[in-house]
Amino acid sequence: MKRVLRYVAIALLIAIVGGFIYLNRMMPIITGYAAKNLASAVFVSGREAKDVEAIDLNFSFIRYTSNRVDYEKKTVTSRFLWGKSTAVYREGYGVTLLRGASADELRGQRFPTGVTGEGLAGQDSTHGTLLPLGDSAVAERLAPIAKAFVAERAYRGHPFAFVVVHKGGVVAECYDKGIGRDTKLLSWSMAKSFVNALAGIMVKDSLLDIHAPTGIAEWQADGRKAITLNDLMQMQSGLEWNEDYGARSDVNIMLHCETDMGLFALMKPLEHAPRTHWQYSSGTTNIVMRYLRSRFPSDEAFLRYMYSRLFARLGIAGAVFEQDMSGTPVGSSYLYATALDYARFGQLYLDDGCVGSERILPEGWVDYTCKPAAASEGRYGSFFWLNRCGKFPDVPKDMFYCDGHDGQDIFIFPSHDLVVVVLGYSPKPGNVIDFNGLLRDVLSVIR
């Protein structure tokens, strides 16, 4: 009996020590997630902190964090057990999770003046000149679907915003309580598709060759020197990566612990030969964004280019592309824009990269974007997802889309001249939105 009790005591001790080690390693992720996302929701989106805690942060260990919002200093500090993280808001930059520097050091940086509003004369922050109101008869038929989705949650999930654009005109626009057409909402991985657009514009301006090896210095001594931007954008670089959001994975470490997210990702070893294996990786997007930034003589030149050549030309005013501690926009995850802004972006790709008579993306770029990555089994193009694999069985296979964590999506239907934007909170595998049913019902009205 004494021996049994001794074994039980040893097992309990091992379990306690193991649990402590696990929690200690997870602490910056738990508190970092809470601080960063609450701060962005409050100071960028203008949402109520209590609503964010009740909806967006109400899961796993995150729900047990204690969060303090300092509205004067525009910071959020989140605590869990012995762990603590702080995130700080800065005008233009949005929110940055503090890692390796103080809030005062970050506040010493100034966002370039006149960047986010360049080229927007005559365009407002709602429908602007680029998204007029659409067919009123179609809008009337879509209204019950919009109400059922957002107000009644008939398609599950917790929708924040729903916009439908048909033949270039808005035919449905609906928002949850506390959200409006001027509310900037988190993209999560939809941001990757904006990086695709930025790369395309730079190709059009002869600033990039996406099919040439990148020349990244850290890769020149091994097989990584053969990796191209195209490999990274198609998620076929072969770099080792773990995208599991539920533990201390590569993506969680990158977003919540690292000061230079792109550098963290590019230091990963080669696990497969480039172009032979498809692996979804937020890290590769941050490598690409870091690389695009490096092509400019200064950060100000890069930011002015991104906002004037991409956002302003789409009529998007005031979008916030949050940065990591090194100053690189987090292309994998942290763009904030309105639902109508996301619709404008979808319309760009529906219109083959043009806005009106002006070509924004290179000719053939949208076709390239929708070409399946060789090893992806028809599910992925270049920083865009594809329905060629039939993920949504009641939806045309030519549909392609931007897909973000927890249910942020821009669905683009070339065969129906249609863009559908959904933003909200749809945790997986919990109360996930029935996208197939929602899109099927929208299409039934359009048809």
N, C-alpha and C positions, 0 to 999 in steps of 0.2 A: 504493500500500500504506500509506504514512504517513497519507494522508487517511482510509482505511478504519479504521486503528487509532485515529485521533483521534476518529472518529465512535463507534467502539465504546467508547472511554474515556468520552466524553461521555454515552453511553447508560447505561453502568454507574454513572457518578456520579449521574445523574438517578434511576436506580433505587434507589441507596443512600440518597440524600437523601429520596426519596419514601417509602421503607420506614421511615426514621427518623421522618419526620413522622407517618406512619400509626401506628407503634407508640407514639409519644409521646402521640398523641391517644387511643389505646386503653388506655394504661397505667392510668388510674384505674378503668376498667371491668374490666380483667383482674384487677388486685389487689383492687379493691373487691368484685367478685363472690366471689372466694376468701375474703377476710376475713369478709365478712358471712355467707355461707352456712355456712362452717365454724364460726364462733362460735355461730350459732344452733343448729346441729346438736349441738354439744358442750354448750352451757350451757342451752339450752331443751329440746332433745330428749334430752340425756343419752347421745348416741351416742359411740362411740370415734372419735377424730380420724383414725386410720389407715383406718378403714372409709369415712369420708366422703371422704377424699382418693382412695381407690381406686375409689369408686362415683360419688358426686355431682360431684366435681371433676375427673374423669378425661376431659377433652375439650379440644380446641382449645388455645389458649395457657394456659388455666387449669391444665392438668395440670403445667405447668412452673413454677408459683409455688412459692416457698419459704415455708412457713407456720410461724409460731411461736405456740403456744398457751400463754398465761400463766394457769395455773389459779388462782393467788393473786389476781391483779388482774382476772381474768375478761375478758381481752382476747385477740384474735387479730390478729397483724400478718402481712400477706402481702406478699412482695416478688417482683418480676419485673424482671430487668435493673436499670434505674435507678429503677423505680417502687416505691411503697410505699403501703399502705393499712392502717388499723387500725379494728377494730370492737370495741365495748365492750358488755358485758352489764350490765344493771341490773335488779334484782328488780322484777317487775311490767311494766316496759317491754320486756323482752326485749333484743334486740341492736340497736344503732344504729351505722351506718357513720359514722365521724367525718368531717365536712366542715365546716370553718369554726369549729370549737370543739375544746377539749381534752377528754380523758376526765374530768379532774377537774371541769371545768365541768358536764359532763353528770351526774356523780355528785352534784353539789350539788342536783339535783332529786330529790324524794321522791315515789314513787307513793302515791296516797291509800290510807290503811289501810282494810282491811275491804271492798275493792271487789270483788275477784275471787271471793270466797266468799259474797257476799250472797245470802240467800234459799235457801240450799242445805241447810238443816237436814233430816236424815233421808234425804239422798240421798248415795250414795257415788260414787266416781270410775269405777266399772265399769258394771254394768248399771243401777244406781240403781232408782228406782221407775218409770221411764218406758220402759225397754227390757227387759222380761222375756225369759226364754228362750222360744223358739217351739216349734212342733211337732217332737217328737223324730224322727218318721219322715221329715219333710222334711230335718231336720238330718243324718240318717244318709245320705240320698241325695246331699246336697250335699258331704259330707266328701271324697269322692274328687276332686271338682272343685277344692275349696279346696286340697287337697294338691298336685294336679297344677299348679295355678296358682302357688302360693307356693313350695313346696319343689322341684318339678321344673321349673318355668318352662316348662310346656308351651304357654303362650300368649305366650311371649316376654317381653321386658322384665325388670326386676328388682323384683318386688313387695316392698313392706315390710309391707303390711297389707291384709286382705280381710275385709269384713263384709257379711253379707246379713241384712236384716230383712224378714220376711214376716208380714203381718197383725199388725204391731206387736211381733213377737217375734224375737229373734236366732236365726237358724237356721244361720249359718256365721260363724266367727270364727277367723282364721288369721294368723300373724305370721312374718316372717322372723327369722333368728337375730339376736339383739341388739335386737329390737323387741318391745314388749309392749303390753298393753291400756292401760297408763298412759303410754305414750310419746307425747309431743306431736309431731306431724309437720306439716311445712310444707304450707300450702294452695295456694301460688302463686295462680292466678287464681280458685280457688274462693272466695277472700275477697270477690270482687265480689258474689257471691250473698248473703253476709252483710250487705253494705252495702244490698242490696235490702231485706233483712229489717228492718234498722235504720230505713231510710227509711219502710217500711210502718208500723212501730210509731209513728213520729213523726206520720205521717198520721192514724193512729187516734187519737192524742192531740191532734189539731188543731194540731200544731206546724209542719206543712208543707202546701203546695199544689204538688204536683209538676207541674201543668199551667200554672202561672203563670211568667212570666219571672223569672229568679233575682234580678235587681237587682244582680248583681255589679258593683262600681264600675268595674272596668277595662274592662267591656264596653259602657258606656253611650254611647260616642261613635261606635259603628259597628253593623253588622248583628248582632253577637254579643248585643246587648241583647235580642233576641227568643228566645234559647236558654232552654229550660225544663229542669228536672230530669229530666222524662220524656225529653226529647231526649238528654240525657247518659246516662241509664240504658239507653236503647235503642240507644246508639252511633250516633245520627243528629244529632249537634250540628252537623256540618259543619266542625268545627275541623280544621286541618291536623295530621296525625299519622303517624308511621312506627313500626310495631310490630315491625320486623325485629330479632330477638334476635341476629343474627349479626354486627353491625357497630356503628359509633357512631351508632345510631339514637336516635330520641326516647325510646323506652322505656329503653334502656340508659343514656342520659345522665341521665334522670329518677331511676332507681333507684340509680345509682352516683356521680353527680356533684353532684346538687342538694340544697340544704338544705330547701327547701320544695317538695315534689313537686307539690302541687296548684297552687301559684302558677306553677310552670314550665309546666304544662299549660294553664292558663287564659290565659296570655299568647300562646298560639299564635293566628295569624290565622285568619279564616274562609276556608275553601277552597271550600265549597259552601253553598248556602242551607240553613238548618236543616230537617230532616225530608225532605230530597231525596236523601241519599246515606248509605249505611251503611258505616262504617269502624270495625273493632275497635280500641279504644283503651284501654290501661290508664290513660292520662292522664285520661280523663273520669271514671273511678271515683275518682281522687284529688281531682279537682275537687269531686265530690259529697261525699266524706268531709270535705273541708275546709269545705264549705258547711254540712254538718250540725253540725260542731264549732262553727261561728260562731253557731249558733242558741242557744247556751247561755251563761250569764253567766260561766262559768269552766271551765277544763279539768277540774277535779275534778267539777263538776256533769255535764259531758258523759260522763266515764268512768263515773261512778256510774250514769247513765242507761243507757248501753250495756250494762254488765255486769248490772245488776239487771233491766232490762226485756227484754233479749234472752237473754243466756247463762244467767242464773240460772233463768229461767222454763222453759228447756229442760233443766235439770238438768246444765248444762255447768259444771264447776268447774275453775278454773285455766287457762282459755284465755288465750293471750298474743297480743295484737294489737300488733305492733311499730310503732314510730313513726318518722317522719323527724325531722330535726334541729329542725324548727319545732314539733314536738309533735303533729302530726296522725297518727293511725293510718294505715298504708299500706294503704288499702282495696283497692288493685289486687292485692296480692301476699303480704303478710307476716302471715298469721294462723297460729298454731300451736295445734292441738287434737288430741285422740286420735281414733282411727278410730271409736270408739263415739260420740264427740261429733259427728263429721261425720254419722254415721247418725241421731243425734237430730235434727240440723238437716234432713236429708232427710225424716224422718218428719213434721216440722212442715209441710212443703209437701205431702206426700202426704195429710195430714189437713186440708187446706184452711186452714192457718194456725192450727190449734187444738192445744192439748196437753190431752188429756182433754176436759173440759167447758169449759175456759178458752180463750177466743179471744185469740190473741196478735197476729195480723195482721188488718187490716181485712177485713170481709166483701167478697169479690170480688177481693182482692189477688192471690191465686194465679192466678185467671183472667186478671187484668191482666198478671201476670208472664209467662204463657205465650202471650199474644197476640203474634203475630209483628210485629216492627218492620217498617213498611211497605216499606222498601227492602232488607230483609235476605234476601229470597227464602225465607222460612220457616225460616231457620236460627237466628234469635235473637229473644228476647223482651226482658225487662228484667233485665239482668245474669244471665240464664240462657240456656243453649243449648237448642235444640229439635231433635227428630228428625223434624219435619214434612217436612223436605227429604229425608229418607231416607238420611241419612249412614250409619246402621247398618241395612242392608237387611233383616236377620233379626230386627229388634227392632220392637215396635209404634211407630207414629208418634206416639202420645200421650206417649211417654217424653220427659221433659225432664231437663236435667242441669247440674251445676256442673262446669266443666272447667278444670283447672290445668295449667300448664307441666310437661312431662316425665311426664305420666300420673297426675295427681291428679284423681279424679272421684267425684261422687255422682250416681248414676243413679236416677231416680224414675219408677216405673211405675204410674200411676193405675189402669190396667186390670187389674193383677195384684197390687195392694196390696203393692208390693215396693219396697225401697230396696237398692241395691248400692253399696258404698263400696270404691274401689280407691285405694291410696296406694303410691308407690314411685318408681322411676327408670326412665323409658322414653324415652330420647333419640330425637329426630326428626331426620332420617329413618332413624336406625339401627335399633336393636333394639326397635321400638315394640310395645307390647302389642296383641294381637289382641282388641280390645274387642268387636267384633261376634261373634267366635266364643265368647268367654267368656260374654257376656250371653245368647247363643243357648242355650248349654248350661245355664246357670242356669235360664232360662225353661223349658227342656224338663223339668227336674225339678219346677219349680213347677206346671207345667200337669198 
